[in-house]
Amino acid sequence: MPRPTAAQLAYGCATVVLVTLALLLASGASSSATVGVVCLAALAMGVLVAVTAPTPRRARGPVPAGTSRSYRAPTRTTRADDAAAEERVGGHVRR
């Protein structure tokens, strides 16, 4: 599993703090059991927000000169190219 980004951690922490305050104020909790349940619910909500927060996309690699990122020219390989690649790698590919 990839590590969370700084933005995901910030969203999750802010959610935990805000949900805890909101639930404690709204419920008027006075017993320690109720406060514990509210804290666990806020923690679960914070984890959910952190996990579902969008992550940045990785770059695909260099783009050939004269083309934009949205268009990539299709690449064609021949059997000779495949054979040369197999020799370099040393593997066998069944067709």
VMD Tcl script that builds the backbone (N, CA, C; Angstrom):
set m [mol new atoms 285]
animate dup $m
set s [atomselect $m all]
$s set {name element resname resid chain x y z} {
  {N N MET 1 A 0.846 -1.172 0.000}
  {CA C MET 1 A 0.000 0.000 0.000}
  {C C MET 1 A 0.890 1.234 0.000}
  {N N PRO 2 A 0.632 2.187 -0.884}
  {CA C PRO 2 A 1.458 3.386 -0.935}
  {C C PRO 2 A 1.251 4.261 0.293}
  {N N ARG 3 A 2.273 5.041 0.598}
  {CA C ARG 3 A 2.187 5.933 1.753}
  {C C ARG 3 A 1.260 7.091 1.439}
  {N N PRO 4 A 0.552 7.593 2.467}
  {CA C PRO 4 A -0.343 8.732 2.215}
  {C C PRO 4 A 0.452 10.005 1.957}
  {N N THR 5 A -0.100 10.874 1.147}
  {CA C THR 5 A 0.547 12.145 0.853}
  {C C THR 5 A 0.272 13.125 1.986}
  {N N ALA 6 A 0.971 14.249 1.950}
  {CA C ALA 6 A 0.774 15.267 2.978}
  {C C ALA 6 A -0.653 15.811 2.943}
  {N N ALA 7 A -1.208 15.956 1.749}
  {CA C ALA 7 A -2.583 16.450 1.636}
  {C C ALA 7 A -3.578 15.467 2.252}
  {N N GLN 8 A -3.375 14.173 2.026}
  {CA C GLN 8 A -4.262 13.175 2.605}
  {C C GLN 8 A -4.198 13.206 4.129}
  {N N LEU 9 A -2.988 13.331 4.670}
  {CA C LEU 9 A -2.846 13.418 6.129}
  {C C LEU 9 A -3.516 14.673 6.675}
  {N N ALA 10 A -3.363 15.788 5.994}
  {CA C ALA 10 A -3.975 17.040 6.441}
  {C C ALA 10 A -5.496 16.941 6.409}
  {N N TYR 11 A -6.057 16.388 5.322}
  {CA C TYR 11 A -7.510 16.221 5.236}
  {C C TYR 11 A -8.018 15.320 6.367}
  {N N GLY 12 A -7.324 14.226 6.593}
  {CA C GLY 12 A -7.745 13.288 7.632}
  {C C GLY 12 A -7.684 13.892 9.021}
  {N N CYS 13 A -6.596 14.594 9.334}
  {CA C CYS 13 A -6.457 15.221 10.656}
  {C C CYS 13 A -7.502 16.309 10.869}
  {N N ALA 14 A -7.701 17.139 9.857}
  {CA C ALA 14 A -8.703 18.200 9.978}
  {C C ALA 14 A -10.098 17.609 10.166}
  {N N THR 15 A -10.379 16.514 9.483}
  {CA C THR 15 A -11.683 15.871 9.617}
  {C C THR 15 A -11.881 15.335 11.019}
  {N N VAL 16 A -10.854 14.702 11.573}
  {CA C VAL 16 A -10.965 14.151 12.931}
  {C C VAL 16 A -11.256 15.260 13.929}
  {N N VAL 17 A -10.513 16.349 13.849}
  {CA C VAL 17 A -10.679 17.442 14.806}
  {C C VAL 17 A -12.064 18.076 14.668}
  {N N LEU 18 A -12.452 18.412 13.431}
  {CA C LEU 18 A -13.735 19.089 13.231}
  {C C LEU 18 A -14.934 18.202 13.559}
  {N N VAL 19 A -14.878 16.932 13.177}
  {CA C VAL 19 A -15.993 16.030 13.470}
  {C C VAL 19 A -16.092 15.787 14.971}
  {N N THR 20 A -14.963 15.668 15.648}
  {CA C THR 20 A -14.986 15.470 17.103}
  {C C THR 20 A -15.643 16.663 17.788}
  {N N LEU 21 A -15.206 17.864 17.428}
  {CA C LEU 21 A -15.808 19.056 18.034}
  {C C LEU 21 A -17.301 19.151 17.727}
  {N N ALA 22 A -17.666 18.921 16.487}
  {CA C ALA 22 A -19.073 19.035 16.100}
  {C C ALA 22 A -19.941 18.010 16.833}
  {N N LEU 23 A -19.471 16.767 16.898}
  {CA C LEU 23 A -20.269 15.736 17.562}
  {C C LEU 23 A -20.354 15.959 19.068}
  {N N LEU 24 A -19.265 16.411 19.681}
  {CA C LEU 24 A -19.301 16.675 21.116}
  {C C LEU 24 A -20.237 17.836 21.442}
  {N N LEU 25 A -20.209 18.879 20.618}
  {CA C LEU 25 A -21.105 20.009 20.856}
  {C C LEU 25 A -22.556 19.636 20.582}
  {N N ALA 26 A -22.788 18.860 19.536}
  {CA C ALA 26 A -24.160 18.503 19.166}
  {C C ALA 26 A -24.774 17.501 20.129}
  {N N SER 27 A -23.973 16.563 20.624}
  {CA C SER 27 A -24.526 15.511 21.480}
  {C C SER 27 A -24.608 15.919 22.941}
  {N N GLY 28 A -23.789 16.878 23.341}
  {CA C GLY 28 A -23.778 17.267 24.747}
  {C C GLY 28 A -23.305 16.121 25.632}
  {N N ALA 29 A -22.330 15.378 25.153}
  {CA C ALA 29 A -21.828 14.199 25.862}
  {C C ALA 29 A -21.228 14.599 27.203}
  {N N SER 30 A -21.598 13.816 28.234}
  {CA C SER 30 A -21.055 14.097 29.562}
  {C C SER 30 A -20.334 12.885 30.148}
  {N N SER 31 A -20.674 11.693 29.699}
  {CA C SER 31 A -20.002 10.501 30.231}
  {C C SER 31 A -18.788 10.164 29.382}
  {N N SER 32 A -17.845 9.499 30.004}
  {CA C SER 32 A -16.615 9.143 29.285}
  {C C SER 32 A -16.884 8.113 28.190}
  {N N ALA 33 A -17.879 7.256 28.368}
  {CA C ALA 33 A -18.203 6.263 27.340}
  {C C ALA 33 A -18.729 6.952 26.076}
  {N N THR 34 A -19.553 7.959 26.254}
  {CA C THR 34 A -20.103 8.690 25.105}
  {C C THR 34 A -19.002 9.466 24.387}
  {N N VAL 35 A -18.114 10.068 25.147}
  {CA C VAL 35 A -16.992 10.792 24.546}
  {C C VAL 35 A -16.098 9.823 23.776}
  {N N GLY 36 A -15.886 8.634 24.307}
  {CA C GLY 36 A -15.086 7.629 23.618}
  {C C GLY 36 A -15.708 7.191 22.307}
  {N N VAL 37 A -17.009 6.999 22.306}
  {CA C VAL 37 A -17.710 6.607 21.079}
  {C C VAL 37 A -17.628 7.723 20.045}
  {N N VAL 38 A -17.782 8.964 20.489}
  {CA C VAL 38 A -17.693 10.101 19.574}
  {C C VAL 38 A -16.288 10.181 18.973}
  {N N CYS 39 A -15.268 9.990 19.793}
  {CA C CYS 39 A -13.881 10.042 19.303}
  {C C CYS 39 A -13.591 8.918 18.312}
  {N N LEU 40 A -14.093 7.726 18.592}
  {CA C LEU 40 A -13.894 6.618 17.651}
  {C C LEU 40 A -14.617 6.871 16.327}
  {N N ALA 41 A -15.806 7.437 16.398}
  {CA C ALA 41 A -16.540 7.749 15.167}
  {C C ALA 41 A -15.797 8.810 14.361}
  {N N ALA 42 A -15.254 9.821 15.034}
  {CA C ALA 42 A -14.506 10.869 14.338}
  {C C ALA 42 A -13.223 10.308 13.732}
  {N N LEU 43 A -12.563 9.409 14.442}
  {CA C LEU 43 A -11.348 8.788 13.914}
  {C C LEU 43 A -11.660 7.956 12.673}
  {N N ALA 44 A -12.750 7.210 12.717}
  {CA C ALA 44 A -13.142 6.419 11.544}
  {C C ALA 44 A -13.453 7.325 10.354}
  {N N MET 45 A -14.128 8.438 10.613}
  {CA C MET 45 A -14.438 9.382 9.538}
  {C C MET 45 A -13.160 9.999 8.973}
  {N N GLY 46 A -12.195 10.324 9.825}
  {CA C GLY 46 A -10.927 10.887 9.359}
  {C C GLY 46 A -10.141 9.915 8.504}
  {N N VAL 47 A -10.122 8.648 8.898}
  {CA C VAL 47 A -9.433 7.628 8.094}
  {C C VAL 47 A -10.124 7.466 6.752}
  {N N LEU 48 A -11.440 7.470 6.747}
  {CA C LEU 48 A -12.188 7.349 5.493}
  {C C LEU 48 A -11.879 8.506 4.553}
  {N N VAL 49 A -11.833 9.721 5.086}
  {CA C VAL 49 A -11.531 10.886 4.262}
  {C C VAL 49 A -10.100 10.815 3.733}
  {N N ALA 50 A -9.157 10.419 4.576}
  {CA C ALA 50 A -7.756 10.349 4.149}
  {C C ALA 50 A -7.552 9.301 3.063}
  {N N VAL 51 A -8.247 8.187 3.169}
  {CA C VAL 51 A -8.078 7.111 2.189}
  {C C VAL 51 A -8.727 7.468 0.863}
  {N N THR 52 A -9.851 8.163 0.898}
  {CA C THR 52 A -10.565 8.473 -0.338}
  {C C THR 52 A -10.127 9.785 -0.972}
  {N N ALA 53 A -9.240 10.541 -0.329}
  {CA C ALA 53 A -8.759 11.798 -0.915}
  {C C ALA 53 A -7.983 11.484 -2.187}
  {N N PRO 54 A -8.117 12.317 -3.216}
  {CA C PRO 54 A -7.421 12.041 -4.479}
  {C C PRO 54 A -5.914 12.140 -4.318}
  {N N THR 55 A -5.209 11.291 -5.048}
  {CA C THR 55 A -3.750 11.304 -5.038}
  {C C THR 55 A -3.243 11.873 -6.355}
  {N N PRO 56 A -2.076 12.492 -6.343}
  {CA C PRO 56 A -1.552 13.038 -7.602}
  {C C PRO 56 A -1.186 11.915 -8.564}
  {N N ARG 57 A -1.355 12.194 -9.852}
  {CA C ARG 57 A -1.011 11.198 -10.868}
  {C C ARG 57 A 0.469 11.296 -11.192}
  {N N ARG 58 A 1.043 10.166 -11.510}
  {CA C ARG 58 A 2.461 10.135 -11.869}
  {C C ARG 58 A 2.644 10.500 -13.332}
  {N N ALA 59 A 3.790 11.080 -13.627}
  {CA C ALA 59 A 4.106 11.420 -15.015}
  {C C ALA 59 A 4.329 10.140 -15.807}
  {N N ARG 60 A 3.961 10.172 -17.075}
  {CA C ARG 60 A 4.090 8.980 -17.925}
  {C C ARG 60 A 5.447 8.842 -18.570}
  {N N GLY 61 A 6.239 9.844 -18.534}
  {CA C GLY 61 A 7.538 9.778 -19.181}
  {C C GLY 61 A 7.697 10.910 -20.172}
  {N N PRO 62 A 8.827 10.950 -20.862}
  {CA C PRO 62 A 9.073 12.057 -21.787}
  {C C PRO 62 A 8.124 12.020 -22.979}
  {N N VAL 63 A 7.752 13.188 -23.429}
  {CA C VAL 63 A 6.872 13.331 -24.584}
  {C C VAL 63 A 7.734 13.736 -25.768}
  {N N PRO 64 A 7.570 13.089 -26.928}
  {CA C PRO 64 A 8.367 13.459 -28.095}
  {C C PRO 64 A 8.150 14.926 -28.481}
  {N N ALA 65 A 9.173 15.514 -29.040}
  {CA C ALA 65 A 9.092 16.925 -29.433}
  {C C ALA 65 A 7.985 17.127 -30.448}
  {N N GLY 66 A 7.254 18.217 -30.300}
  {CA C GLY 66 A 6.202 18.542 -31.247}
  {C C GLY 66 A 4.866 17.899 -30.948}
  {N N THR 67 A 4.740 17.171 -29.838}
  {CA C THR 67 A 3.463 16.569 -29.475}
  {C C THR 67 A 3.050 17.085 -28.105}
  {N N SER 68 A 1.775 17.018 -27.855}
  {CA C SER 68 A 1.280 17.423 -26.544}
  {C C SER 68 A 1.136 16.192 -25.668}
  {N N ARG 69 A 0.899 16.412 -24.385}
  {CA C ARG 69 A 0.749 15.305 -23.448}
  {C C ARG 69 A -0.500 14.483 -23.767}
  {N N SER 70 A -1.527 15.115 -24.365}
  {CA C SER 70 A -2.770 14.407 -24.605}
  {C C SER 70 A -2.680 13.438 -25.795}
  {N N TYR 71 A -1.698 13.611 -26.661}
  {CA C TYR 71 A -1.579 12.716 -27.807}
  {C C TYR 71 A -0.207 12.059 -27.790}
  {N N ARG 72 A -0.204 10.761 -27.900}
  {CA C ARG 72 A 1.046 10.014 -28.015}
  {C C ARG 72 A 0.951 9.166 -29.271}
  {N N ALA 73 A 1.943 9.278 -30.095}
  {CA C ALA 73 A 1.944 8.522 -31.342}
  {C C ALA 73 A 2.014 7.030 -31.023}
  {N N PRO 74 A 1.237 6.213 -31.735}
  {CA C PRO 74 A 1.292 4.778 -31.487}
  {C C PRO 74 A 2.647 4.213 -31.919}
  {N N THR 75 A 3.109 3.258 -31.162}
  {CA C THR 75 A 4.382 2.628 -31.499}
  {C C THR 75 A 4.100 1.265 -32.105}
  {N N ARG 76 A 4.876 0.939 -33.113}
  {CA C ARG 76 A 4.733 -0.358 -33.760}
  {C C ARG 76 A 6.046 -1.112 -33.628}
  {N N THR 77 A 5.931 -2.358 -33.322}
  {CA C THR 77 A 7.123 -3.196 -33.250}
  {C C THR 77 A 6.987 -4.315 -34.265}
  {N N THR 78 A 8.105 -4.758 -34.727}
  {CA C THR 78 A 8.126 -5.868 -35.671}
  {C C THR 78 A 8.626 -7.098 -34.945}
  {N N ARG 79 A 8.541 -8.203 -35.611}
  {CA C ARG 79 A 9.067 -9.432 -35.007}
  {C C ARG 79 A 10.566 -9.337 -34.781}
  {N N ALA 80 A 11.275 -8.618 -35.669}
  {CA C ALA 80 A 12.712 -8.436 -35.489}
  {C C ALA 80 A 12.986 -7.630 -34.219}
  {N N ASP 81 A 12.161 -6.598 -33.965}
  {CA C ASP 81 A 12.304 -5.828 -32.734}
  {C C ASP 81 A 12.050 -6.697 -31.512}
  {N N ASP 82 A 11.007 -7.529 -31.589}
  {CA C ASP 82 A 10.691 -8.421 -30.471}
  {C C ASP 82 A 11.829 -9.407 -30.230}
  {N N ALA 83 A 12.391 -9.946 -31.298}
  {CA C ALA 83 A 13.485 -10.910 -31.158}
  {C C ALA 83 A 14.712 -10.241 -30.551}
  {N N ALA 84 A 15.010 -9.011 -30.980}
  {CA C ALA 84 A 16.157 -8.297 -30.426}
  {C C ALA 84 A 15.948 -8.011 -28.947}
  {N N ALA 85 A 14.727 -7.666 -28.571}
  {CA C ALA 85 A 14.435 -7.404 -27.157}
  {C C ALA 85 A 14.570 -8.679 -26.338}
  {N N GLU 86 A 14.129 -9.810 -26.889}
  {CA C GLU 86 A 14.253 -11.078 -26.175}
  {C C GLU 86 A 15.712 -11.438 -25.965}
  {N N GLU 87 A 16.546 -11.178 -26.959}
  {CA C GLU 87 A 17.965 -11.488 -26.823}
  {C C GLU 87 A 18.619 -10.626 -25.762}
  {N N ARG 88 A 18.224 -9.357 -25.701}
  {CA C ARG 88 A 18.799 -8.477 -24.686}
  {C C ARG 88 A 18.392 -8.917 -23.287}
  {N N VAL 89 A 17.136 -9.321 -23.131}
  {CA C VAL 89 A 16.639 -9.709 -21.822}
  {C C VAL 89 A 17.045 -11.127 -21.492}
  {N N GLY 90 A 17.125 -11.962 -22.494}
  {CA C GLY 90 A 17.489 -13.348 -22.278}
  {C C GLY 90 A 16.296 -14.237 -21.968}
  {N N GLY 91 A 15.101 -13.752 -22.239}
  {CA C GLY 91 A 13.905 -14.531 -21.954}
  {C C GLY 91 A 13.299 -15.082 -23.216}
  {N N HIS 92 A 12.392 -15.999 -23.019}
  {CA C HIS 92 A 11.685 -16.602 -24.143}
  {C C HIS 92 A 10.224 -16.253 -24.010}
  {N N VAL 93 A 9.625 -15.812 -25.109}
  {CA C VAL 93 A 8.221 -15.458 -25.115}
  {C C VAL 93 A 7.494 -16.407 -26.044}
  {N N ARG 94 A 6.437 -17.036 -25.532}
  {CA C ARG 94 A 5.643 -17.931 -26.365}
  {C C ARG 94 A 4.554 -17.130 -27.037}
  {N N ARG 95 A 4.279 -17.450 -28.282}
  {CA C ARG 95 A 3.225 -16.743 -29.016}
  {C C ARG 95 A 2.099 -17.678 -29.286}
}
mol reanalyze $m
mol bondsrecalc $m
mol representation Tube
mol addrep $m
